[in-house]
Amino acid sequence: MSGLDRFAERFPGPRRIRRGATLTLVFASVLVTGAATGSWSDAADDGRNEPPPSVRSDALAVPEGDADTADEAADAAAEAMADGKSGKDAAEEAVSRSGDRWGSVYSPGEFQEFEKALDGAYTGVGLWARRAADGHIEVSKVQQDGPAERAGIREGDRLRSIDGKHVKGRPVTEVLSLLRGGRAGTPVVLGLERGTRAWREKLHRARLSTDSVRVTEASDGAVVIKVDAFTKGSGEAVRTAVREAPEGAGILLDLRGNSGGLVSEAVTATSALVDGGLVATYDVRGEQKALHAERGGDTDRPVVALVDGGTMSAAELLTGALQDRGRAVVVGSRTFGKGSVQMPSRLPDGSVAELTVGHYRTPSGRAVDGRGITPDLEAEDGAEKRAETVLTGLGPPS
């Protein structure tokens, strides 16, 4: 999960800015067009927990839990700048050597664009992507009416290169940076593969919006709430959809392909379906903290959460909370398994490094990172139909 809630351009120094430290849970992967990875905002609180610190323009901090790597990245950037080289490239090499799977380095421009994405708008080509076990980058979703869809790119296509740069094995965050690249209207050439076919596609980036929550009605009258990412306002949109659902209607919460987003929005979404209580615990530098839902959520309607291997981070946090607390039956396939706590630091050249410092757990204490969440009922083909059947079997609220 990535804590890029409100970064501005005022950062006081390259490192060891500990006061007002910003916690980030970087939810990898990723709307590769620039939409959410994930971040803290003003979290829901029932009065028993400290809200996670929000990211402010004066609150960028070096992650003390991995101070050595932070120092190495800052030193590498400074030395490269002194030699007239790229500080960002040098910092990326230092982070790569550290073995931090989710560590990332952003240029100031990339970081600024990333922040805008959390507000539900971004510049890109309309692709979500994930890295497969063999290192290949796969298209996990294509945004309707975006440049990629208009070019005929489909879910499942392999992304081989971006502007001639091979992407196999690269962190998804780096792929994200290459795809976003420039302003709306700038060109980008993608190397793609589908089965035995390999081709190149020239697209032009566009300013796109993410309608991250869509509400529809299933044939049996259940309310289907599809959440693509937890961008700003999505949690309240879920709460409104639950509140306005017809009397007696069950809720099918579709989190397939949800790449994560703002943690506070996931907590708000959880609050729509529980009456307060624990959502997750997390640790930073060994210090344990907790997230709690607001009171007053709907606890009567039957709920089924639909997940798959593209369900990540903030979406896994929500899924784990509903499953552990017996509030939803989880249907689908094992989720991605991304629950690393990270913190950002400003480097001497103005770029930003994010380094892992801890992990979060579900209410029962289950670790998510590297494991994912196992559904109560595993289903791949026809998963949505199975979910609707399960929801019907749960019956109307008593």
C-alpha positions as CSV (number, residue, x, y, z in Angstrom):
1,M,0.0,0.0,0.0
2,S,1.4,3.3,-0.8
3,G,1.0,6.3,1.3
4,L,0.9,9.1,-1.2
5,D,-2.1,10.8,0.2
6,R,-1.2,14.4,0.0
7,F,2.3,15.0,-1.2
8,A,3.2,18.5,-2.3
9,E,6.4,20.0,-3.5
10,R,7.7,21.2,-0.1
11,F,10.0,18.6,1.4
12,P,12.6,19.9,3.8
13,G,15.6,17.6,3.2
14,P,17.1,14.4,1.8
15,R,16.8,12.1,4.9
16,R,16.3,11.6,8.6
17,I,13.2,13.8,8.6
18,R,11.5,11.9,11.4
19,R,9.1,14.3,12.8
20,G,5.6,13.8,11.5
21,A,6.7,10.6,9.8
22,T,4.4,9.3,7.2
23,L,3.2,5.7,7.2
24,T,2.6,4.1,3.9
25,L,1.2,0.8,2.9
26,V,2.2,0.4,-0.7
27,F,-0.3,-1.6,-2.6
28,A,1.6,-2.8,-5.5
29,S,0.3,-3.2,-8.9
30,V,-1.4,-1.3,-10.0
31,L,-3.2,0.5,-12.3
32,V,-0.3,0.9,-14.6
33,T,-1.9,4.0,-16.1
34,G,-1.4,5.9,-12.9
35,A,-4.3,5.0,-10.8
36,A,-4.1,3.8,-7.3
37,T,-1.5,1.9,-5.5
38,G,-2.7,2.9,-2.1
39,S,-2.2,5.2,0.8
40,W,-3.3,6.5,4.2
41,S,-5.6,9.4,4.5
42,D,-7.7,10.4,7.5
43,A,-8.7,6.9,8.6
44,A,-12.0,5.9,10.1
45,D,-11.8,5.6,13.9
46,D,-14.2,4.4,16.5
47,G,-12.3,6.2,19.2
48,R,-10.1,3.3,20.2
49,N,-7.2,3.6,17.8
50,E,-4.9,6.2,16.6
51,P,-5.7,7.1,13.1
52,P,-2.9,6.4,10.7
53,P,-0.8,9.4,10.0
54,S,-1.8,11.3,6.9
55,V,0.7,12.4,4.4
56,R,1.3,16.1,4.4
57,S,3.6,18.3,2.4
58,D,5.8,18.7,5.5
59,A,5.7,15.1,6.6
60,L,7.8,13.1,4.4
61,A,10.1,10.9,6.5
62,V,13.0,8.5,6.2
63,P,11.9,4.9,7.2
64,E,13.9,4.3,10.3
65,G,13.1,0.6,10.1
66,D,15.3,0.4,7.0
67,A,17.6,3.4,7.6
68,D,20.6,1.7,6.0
69,T,18.9,1.3,2.7
70,A,17.5,4.8,2.9
71,D,21.0,6.1,3.6
72,E,22.5,4.1,0.8
73,A,19.9,5.4,-1.7
74,A,20.4,9.0,-0.6
75,D,24.2,8.6,-0.7
76,A,24.1,7.0,-4.1
77,A,21.9,9.8,-5.4
78,A,24.2,12.5,-4.0
79,E,27.3,10.9,-5.4
80,A,25.7,10.5,-8.9
81,M,24.6,14.1,-8.9
82,A,28.2,15.2,-8.0
83,D,29.4,13.2,-11.0
84,G,26.8,14.8,-13.3
85,K,24.7,11.6,-13.5
86,S,21.1,10.7,-12.6
87,G,20.5,10.6,-8.9
88,K,17.3,8.7,-9.4
89,D,19.0,5.9,-11.5
90,A,21.7,5.6,-8.8
91,A,19.1,5.4,-6.0
92,E,17.1,2.7,-8.0
93,E,20.3,0.6,-8.2
94,A,20.8,0.9,-4.4
95,V,17.2,-0.1,-3.7
96,S,17.4,-3.0,-6.1
97,R,20.6,-4.3,-4.3
98,S,18.8,-4.1,-1.0
99,G,16.4,-7.0,-2.0
100,D,13.3,-5.0,-1.1
101,R,10.8,-6.5,-3.4
102,W,8.4,-3.5,-3.1
103,G,11.0,-0.7,-2.9
104,S,10.5,1.9,-5.5
105,V,12.0,5.3,-6.6
106,Y,9.9,8.0,-8.2
107,S,11.0,11.2,-9.9
108,P,9.3,14.3,-8.7
109,G,7.0,14.4,-11.7
110,E,6.1,10.7,-11.4
111,F,5.3,11.2,-7.8
112,Q,3.1,14.3,-8.5
113,E,1.2,12.3,-11.1
114,F,0.8,9.4,-8.7
115,E,-0.7,11.7,-6.1
116,K,-3.3,12.9,-8.7
117,A,-4.2,9.3,-9.4
118,L,-5.4,8.8,-5.9
119,D,-7.9,11.6,-6.5
120,G,-9.4,9.4,-9.3
121,A,-7.7,10.9,-12.4
122,Y,-4.5,10.1,-14.2
123,T,-2.6,10.4,-17.5
124,G,-2.0,7.1,-19.2
125,V,-3.3,4.6,-21.7
126,G,-5.9,2.8,-19.7
127,L,-4.1,-0.4,-18.6
128,W,-3.9,-2.3,-15.4
129,A,-1.1,-4.8,-15.1
130,R,0.5,-7.4,-12.9
131,R,3.8,-9.3,-12.9
132,A,3.5,-13.0,-13.4
133,A,5.5,-15.6,-11.4
134,D,7.9,-15.9,-14.4
135,G,8.5,-12.2,-14.4
136,H,6.4,-11.3,-17.4
137,I,4.1,-8.3,-17.2
138,E,0.5,-9.1,-18.1
139,V,-2.4,-6.9,-18.8
140,S,-4.9,-7.5,-16.0
141,K,-7.6,-5.1,-17.1
142,V,-8.3,-2.6,-19.8
143,Q,-10.2,0.6,-19.1
144,Q,-13.4,1.1,-21.2
145,D,-13.0,3.6,-24.0
146,G,-9.3,4.3,-23.1
147,P,-6.5,4.4,-25.7
148,A,-5.6,0.7,-25.0
149,E,-9.1,-0.6,-25.5
150,R,-9.5,1.4,-28.7
151,A,-6.3,-0.2,-30.0
152,G,-7.7,-3.7,-29.3
153,I,-5.5,-4.5,-26.4
154,R,-7.1,-7.2,-24.1
155,E,-6.8,-8.6,-20.7
156,G,-4.2,-11.4,-20.6
157,D,-2.0,-9.8,-23.3
158,R,1.7,-9.7,-22.4
159,L,3.4,-6.4,-22.3
160,R,6.9,-7.0,-23.7
161,S,8.4,-3.5,-24.0
162,I,7.6,0.2,-23.6
163,D,9.3,2.6,-26.0
164,G,11.8,-0.1,-26.8
165,K,12.6,-0.9,-23.2
166,H,12.0,-4.5,-22.2
167,V,9.8,-4.8,-19.1
168,K,10.1,-8.5,-18.1
169,G,11.3,-8.7,-14.5
170,R,10.9,-5.0,-13.8
171,P,8.9,-3.9,-10.8
172,V,5.3,-3.0,-11.7
173,T,5.9,0.4,-10.3
174,E,8.7,1.0,-12.8
175,V,6.4,-0.2,-15.6
176,L,3.9,2.3,-14.3
177,S,6.4,5.1,-14.6
178,L,7.3,4.2,-18.2
179,L,3.6,4.0,-19.3
180,R,2.7,7.3,-17.7
181,G,5.8,9.0,-19.0
182,G,4.5,12.4,-20.2
183,R,1.6,14.7,-20.7
184,A,-1.7,13.9,-22.3
185,G,-1.2,13.5,-26.0
186,T,2.4,12.2,-25.9
187,P,3.0,9.0,-27.8
188,V,4.1,5.7,-26.3
189,V,5.0,2.5,-28.2
190,L,4.0,-0.8,-26.6
191,G,5.5,-4.2,-27.5
192,L,2.8,-6.8,-27.0
193,E,2.3,-10.5,-27.3
194,R,-0.9,-12.7,-27.5
195,G,-0.3,-16.3,-28.0
196,T,2.0,-16.7,-31.0
197,R,1.3,-13.2,-32.2
198,A,3.8,-10.4,-31.3
199,W,3.2,-6.8,-32.4
200,R,3.8,-3.1,-31.6
201,E,1.1,-0.6,-30.9
202,K,1.6,3.2,-30.9
203,L,-0.8,4.8,-28.4
204,H,-1.2,8.4,-27.2
205,R,-1.6,9.1,-23.5
206,A,-4.9,10.7,-22.4
207,R,-6.2,12.2,-19.3
208,L,-8.5,9.6,-17.9
209,S,-10.8,9.3,-14.9
210,T,-11.4,6.2,-12.7
211,D,-15.0,5.6,-11.9
212,S,-13.8,3.2,-9.3
213,V,-17.2,2.1,-7.9
214,R,-20.1,0.9,-10.0
215,V,-23.4,-0.3,-8.7
216,T,-25.7,-2.6,-10.6
217,E,-28.5,-5.1,-9.9
218,A,-28.2,-8.8,-10.4
219,S,-31.0,-10.8,-11.9
220,D,-32.1,-12.0,-8.5
221,G,-32.3,-8.5,-7.1
222,A,-29.0,-8.5,-5.2
223,V,-27.0,-5.3,-5.3
224,V,-23.6,-5.7,-7.1
225,I,-21.0,-3.2,-5.9
226,K,-17.9,-3.4,-8.2
227,V,-14.9,-1.6,-6.7
228,D,-11.9,-1.3,-9.1
229,A,-9.6,0.6,-6.8
230,F,-9.8,2.6,-3.5
231,T,-9.4,6.1,-4.8
232,K,-10.6,9.1,-3.0
233,G,-14.4,8.9,-2.2
234,S,-14.7,5.2,-3.1
235,G,-15.3,4.1,0.5
236,E,-18.2,6.6,0.9
237,A,-19.6,5.4,-2.5
238,V,-19.7,1.9,-1.1
239,R,-21.4,3.0,2.1
240,T,-24.0,5.0,0.1
241,A,-24.7,1.9,-2.2
242,V,-25.2,-0.3,0.9
243,R,-27.4,2.3,2.6
244,E,-29.6,2.8,-0.6
245,A,-29.9,-0.9,-1.4
246,P,-33.5,-2.1,-1.5
247,E,-34.9,-3.7,1.6
248,G,-34.0,-7.3,1.8
249,A,-31.4,-7.2,-1.0
250,G,-28.1,-8.9,-0.4
251,I,-24.7,-7.4,-1.3
252,L,-22.3,-8.8,-3.8
253,L,-19.0,-7.0,-3.3
254,D,-16.9,-7.5,-6.4
255,L,-13.2,-6.9,-5.6
256,R,-11.7,-8.8,-8.5
257,G,-8.8,-7.0,-10.1
258,N,-8.9,-4.3,-7.4
259,S,-5.2,-3.2,-7.2
260,G,-5.6,-1.5,-3.8
261,G,-5.6,2.2,-3.0
262,L,-6.1,4.5,-0.1
263,V,-6.2,2.5,3.2
264,S,-8.7,5.0,4.7
265,E,-11.1,4.3,1.8
266,A,-10.9,0.6,2.4
267,V,-11.6,1.2,6.1
268,T,-14.6,3.3,5.2
269,A,-15.9,0.6,2.9
270,T,-15.5,-1.9,5.7
271,S,-17.5,0.4,8.0
272,A,-20.4,0.1,5.7
273,L,-20.9,-3.5,6.6
274,V,-19.8,-3.8,10.3
275,D,-20.7,-2.0,13.5
276,G,-17.2,-0.7,14.5
277,G,-14.5,-3.0,15.6
278,L,-11.1,-4.1,14.3
279,V,-10.3,-4.0,10.6
280,A,-6.5,-4.7,10.7
281,T,-3.4,-4.4,12.7
282,Y,0.0,-3.2,11.3
283,D,3.5,-2.8,12.5
284,V,6.0,-0.1,11.8
285,R,9.6,-0.5,13.1
286,G,8.1,-3.2,15.5
287,E,5.5,-0.9,16.9
288,Q,2.0,-2.4,16.7
289,K,-1.0,-0.3,15.7
290,A,-4.6,-1.0,14.8
291,L,-7.3,0.2,12.4
292,H,-11.0,0.2,13.5
293,A,-14.2,0.7,11.5
294,E,-16.7,3.4,12.3
295,R,-19.9,2.3,14.1
296,G,-23.3,2.2,12.5
297,G,-22.7,-0.1,9.5
298,D,-25.3,-2.5,8.1
299,T,-24.9,-5.8,9.9
300,D,-28.0,-7.5,8.7
301,R,-27.8,-7.9,4.9
302,P,-26.1,-11.1,3.6
303,V,-22.8,-10.3,1.9
304,V,-20.6,-12.2,-0.5
305,A,-17.1,-10.8,-1.4
306,L,-15.9,-11.9,-4.9
307,V,-12.0,-12.0,-5.2
308,D,-9.3,-13.2,-7.5
309,G,-5.5,-13.1,-8.0
310,G,-5.8,-9.5,-8.9
311,T,-7.3,-8.5,-5.6
312,M,-4.5,-6.7,-3.7
313,S,-3.5,-4.7,-0.7
314,A,-6.2,-2.4,0.5
315,A,-8.8,-4.8,-1.2
316,E,-7.2,-7.7,0.7
317,L,-7.4,-5.7,3.9
318,L,-11.1,-5.3,3.4
319,T,-11.6,-8.9,2.4
320,G,-9.7,-10.2,5.4
321,A,-11.7,-8.1,7.8
322,L,-15.0,-9.2,6.5
323,Q,-14.0,-12.9,6.4
324,D,-12.4,-12.9,9.8
325,R,-15.4,-11.3,11.4
326,G,-17.9,-13.6,9.8
327,R,-19.5,-10.7,7.9
328,A,-19.1,-12.1,4.4
329,V,-18.6,-15.3,2.5
330,V,-15.5,-15.0,0.3
331,V,-15.8,-16.6,-3.2
332,G,-13.3,-16.8,-6.0
333,S,-9.6,-17.6,-6.1
334,R,-6.7,-16.8,-3.8
335,T,-5.9,-13.1,-3.6
336,F,-2.5,-11.6,-4.6
337,G,-0.8,-11.4,-1.2
338,K,0.4,-7.8,-0.8
339,G,0.5,-6.5,2.7
340,S,3.8,-4.6,3.1
341,V,4.1,-1.5,5.1
342,Q,6.4,1.1,3.5
343,M,7.5,4.6,4.1
344,P,8.7,7.3,1.7
345,S,11.8,9.5,1.9
346,R,12.9,12.4,-0.2
347,L,16.3,12.0,-1.9
348,P,18.8,14.8,-2.6
349,D,17.8,15.2,-6.2
350,G,14.1,15.6,-5.3
351,S,13.1,12.0,-6.2
352,V,11.3,9.9,-3.6
353,A,12.2,6.4,-2.4
354,E,9.7,4.1,-0.7
355,L,11.1,1.2,1.4
356,T,9.4,-1.6,3.3
357,V,9.4,-1.3,7.1
358,G,6.6,-3.7,8.2
359,H,3.5,-5.6,7.5
360,Y,-0.2,-5.7,8.3
361,R,-2.5,-8.5,9.5
362,T,-6.2,-9.4,9.5
363,P,-8.3,-9.1,12.7
364,S,-7.5,-12.8,13.6
365,G,-3.8,-12.2,13.1
366,R,-3.3,-13.7,9.7
367,A,-0.4,-12.4,7.6
368,V,-1.3,-11.5,4.1
369,D,2.0,-10.6,2.5
370,G,3.2,-13.4,0.2
371,R,0.2,-15.6,1.2
372,G,-2.9,-13.9,0.1
373,I,-6.4,-14.7,1.3
374,T,-8.0,-18.1,0.6
375,P,-11.7,-17.9,-0.3
376,D,-14.3,-19.8,1.7
377,L,-15.5,-21.2,-1.6
378,E,-12.9,-21.5,-4.4
379,A,-14.2,-20.9,-7.9
380,E,-12.6,-19.6,-11.1
381,D,-14.7,-20.2,-14.1
382,G,-18.2,-19.0,-13.4
383,A,-17.1,-17.4,-10.1
384,E,-19.7,-14.6,-10.3
385,K,-22.5,-17.0,-10.9
386,R,-21.3,-19.1,-7.9
387,A,-21.2,-16.0,-5.8
388,E,-24.8,-15.1,-6.7
389,T,-25.9,-18.6,-5.8
390,V,-24.2,-18.4,-2.5
391,L,-25.7,-15.0,-1.8
392,T,-29.2,-16.4,-2.6
393,G,-28.6,-19.3,-0.2
394,L,-27.7,-16.9,2.6
395,G,-31.3,-15.6,2.5
396,P,-32.7,-12.1,3.2
397,P,-31.9,-10.2,6.4
398,S,-33.9,-11.6,9.4
